[in-house]
Amino acid sequence: MYKDWQKKLHPDLVHSKSESEKEYAAEQSARVIDAYKTLRNSLSRAIYLMKLRGVHVDEEQTVSDPELLAEIMELRESVEEAPDSQALKHIQHEVQEKLKQWSERFAGALKKQDTEEALNVIRRMTYYKRANEEIVKRL
């Protein structure tokens, strides 16, 4: 659907239209791009779905689960001590698997309409997303 909308709104297709139609097409194209980026990423999609339900997500809220915090600390140490890009890619794969698992758990919480669990999952996903960003910086 993304590609279909982008084709319909592409500047080359509206070049013969009025200025207001060109502006409208540019605005809508930007909205389609933003929507695609939001829905493509599991964390931003989860936050958006909560927003649709009227629930504010504070991405800066910390998690007090000692097990998760210990895991994240170990993960960061592994990233810092990784000898090469192959080791980093292996760690990144593990982080992406964790994100996938937590995304599935979010879907389950959403299905059960368990807002508190959904928020807890989003907080966890935030930690893994940040860890992944650290890995990308090192690659």
Beta strands, then each sheet from edge to edge (+ up, - down):
end
